[in-house]
Amino acid sequence: MTPKELYSEIHVHLMQDIKPSLYLNRISAEPLFQKYPFDMLYKLKSTEQSPEHHPEGNVWNHTMLVVDEAAQVKLKSRNPAVFLWAAFLHDIGKPVTTRHRKGRITAYDHDKVGAELSKQFLQEFTPDSLFIREVSELIRYHMQILFVVKNLPFADIEGMARNTEIREVALLGICDRLGRGSPDRNREQDNIELFLQKCNSVLSENHP
């Protein structure tokens, strides 16, 4: 199998499977998956996360849970292909940003780094620049839910609204939040609703 054939096969399973993780876990053991550019995803398996926030373990485990959540709600997306690839690649920036700091595991700026790496990955397989940009922008802004809800200085509602669709970010965000060990689904849904309310409030004030 060539890299492009593997990419095409992954695309089919992302779009059609109820649980794409079953296929993804299987092919992740293949030698091709350890070669560029798939190695960017293979490295997720050895990238640790905070046990407090990610009891499911490494970034690959988390990504598999997120992809399966995304597969359940893909028809709510404006563009399911963009949405599912963003779900699969959303933490591609963590291997190069993860650090141990004062007893904590952090991955600062993995959203920004991941946006660039997702472009690099997808450009190997498709000339569709709009598709690549839309996937990368969803990844770029997928942490905004946390930033907005907690009123952090990294919140950028205006930038998010200019470059992507806030409801798509929210849809990816709920999958990201639920893709963890034993999530509180009601609480996470409440956080998404609060995120949307705050975004609408800011945009209404600034663009009456």
C-alpha positions in Angstrom: 0.0 0.0 0.0 1.3 3.5 -0.9 0.9 6.5 1.5 -1.8 8.0 -0.7 -3.7 4.7 -0.7 -3.5 4.6 3.1 -4.7 8.2 3.3 -7.7 7.4 1.0 -8.5 4.3 3.1 -8.4 6.3 6.3 -10.7 8.9 4.7 -13.3 6.2 3.8 -13.3 4.8 7.4 -13.5 8.2 9.0 -16.5 9.0 6.8 -18.3 5.7 7.0 -17.5 3.9 10.2 -19.5 4.1 13.4 -16.3 3.6 15.4 -13.3 4.6 13.2 -11.0 3.8 16.0 -11.3 0.1 15.3 -9.7 0.5 11.9 -7.3 3.2 13.0 -5.9 1.2 15.9 -5.4 -1.7 13.5 -3.5 0.2 10.8 -1.5 2.2 13.4 0.6 -1.0 13.9 1.6 -1.2 10.2 5.2 -0.1 9.3 3.9 2.5 6.9 2.2 4.3 9.8 5.7 4.9 11.4 7.0 6.7 8.3 6.5 10.3 7.3 4.0 11.9 7.4 2.0 9.3 9.3 4.7 9.3 12.0 3.3 12.6 13.2 0.3 10.6 14.3 2.2 7.5 15.4 4.1 9.8 17.9 0.7 10.4 19.7 1.1 6.9 21.1 4.2 7.9 23.1 3.0 11.3 24.1 1.9 11.5 27.7 -1.0 13.7 29.1 -2.0 14.9 32.5 -3.6 12.0 34.4 -6.0 14.5 36.1 -7.4 15.8 32.8 -6.8 12.7 30.7 -7.3 9.5 32.6 -7.6 7.6 29.3 -3.8 7.9 28.9 -1.7 9.0 26.0 -2.7 11.3 23.2 -3.5 8.5 20.8 -6.0 6.9 23.2 -7.6 10.3 23.6 -7.7 10.9 19.8 -9.4 7.5 19.2 -12.1 8.5 21.7 -12.6 11.9 20.1 -12.8 10.4 16.6 -15.5 7.9 17.7 -17.4 10.8 19.3 -17.1 12.8 16.1 -18.4 9.9 14.0 -21.6 9.9 16.0 -22.3 13.6 15.4 -20.8 14.2 11.9 -24.1 14.9 10.3 -24.5 18.0 12.5 -21.4 19.4 10.8 -21.5 21.8 7.9 -18.7 19.7 6.3 -18.3 16.2 7.8 -15.0 15.5 6.0 -13.4 18.7 7.4 -14.9 17.9 10.8 -13.7 14.3 11.0 -10.2 15.1 9.8 -10.0 17.9 12.3 -11.0 15.5 15.0 -8.3 13.0 13.9 -5.6 15.6 13.6 -6.6 18.0 16.4 -3.8 17.1 18.8 -1.1 16.5 16.2 0.8 19.3 17.8 1.2 17.7 21.2 4.2 15.5 20.6 6.4 18.6 19.9 4.9 20.8 22.6 4.5 18.4 25.5 6.7 19.2 28.5 7.1 18.2 32.1 6.9 21.4 34.2 7.0 21.4 38.0 5.4 18.0 38.3 2.8 18.7 35.6 2.5 17.6 31.9 1.7 20.6 29.6 1.3 21.1 25.9 1.2 24.8 25.6 0.4 26.1 22.1 -0.3 22.7 20.7 -3.3 24.2 19.0 -1.2 26.7 17.0 1.5 24.2 16.2 -1.0 21.5 15.3 -2.7 23.8 12.8 0.6 24.2 10.9 1.4 20.4 11.2 -2.0 19.5 9.9 -1.4 21.6 6.8 2.0 19.9 6.3 0.3 16.4 6.7 -2.6 17.1 4.4 -0.6 18.8 1.7 1.2 15.4 1.2 -2.1 13.9 0.0 -4.5 16.5 -1.4 -4.2 19.7 -3.5 -7.5 21.0 -2.0 -6.3 24.2 -0.3 -9.7 25.1 1.0 -10.2 21.7 2.7 -6.7 22.0 4.2 -7.3 25.5 5.5 -10.7 24.7 7.0 -9.2 21.6 8.8 -6.3 23.6 10.1 -8.4 26.5 11.3 -10.7 24.2 13.3 -7.5 22.8 14.9 -6.1 26.3 15.5 -9.2 27.3 17.5 -10.2 24.0 19.2 -8.9 25.2 22.6 -11.0 28.4 22.5 -13.8 26.7 24.4 -11.6 26.4 27.5 -10.1 29.9 27.0 -13.6 31.6 26.5 -15.4 29.7 29.3 -12.6 30.4 31.8 -12.2 34.0 30.6 -8.5 33.4 29.9 -6.4 36.0 28.0 -5.9 33.6 25.1 -9.6 33.9 24.2 -9.9 35.2 20.7 -13.6 35.2 19.7 -13.2 37.8 17.0 -10.3 35.9 15.3 -12.2 32.6 15.6 -15.3 34.1 14.0 -13.2 35.5 11.1 -11.3 32.4 10.3 -13.7 29.5 11.1 -17.3 28.8 12.2 -17.9 29.0 15.9 -20.5 26.2 15.9 -18.1 23.9 14.2 -15.5 24.7 16.9 -18.2 23.9 19.5 -19.1 20.6 17.8 -15.4 19.6 17.7 -15.0 20.9 21.3 -17.7 18.7 22.7 -16.1 15.6 21.1 -12.8 16.7 22.5 -14.2 17.1 26.0 -16.1 13.8 25.9 -13.1 11.9 24.5 -11.7 11.2 27.9 -12.1 8.6 30.6 -15.5 8.8 32.3 -16.6 12.3 31.2 -19.5 14.2 32.8 -21.6 14.6 29.7 -24.1 17.0 31.2 -21.4 19.3 32.5 -19.5 19.3 29.2 -22.7 20.1 27.3 -23.3 23.0 29.7 -19.8 24.3 29.0 -20.4 24.2 25.3 -23.6 26.2 25.8 -21.8 28.7 27.9 -19.1 29.0 25.3 -21.7 29.7 22.5 -23.5 32.3 24.7 -20.3 34.2 25.5 -19.3 34.2 21.8 -22.7 35.4 20.7 -22.7 38.1 23.4 -19.2 39.4 22.4 -20.0 39.4 18.6 -23.4 41.1 19.2 -21.8 43.8 21.2 -19.0 44.4 18.7 -21.1 44.0 15.6 -24.6 45.4 16.4 
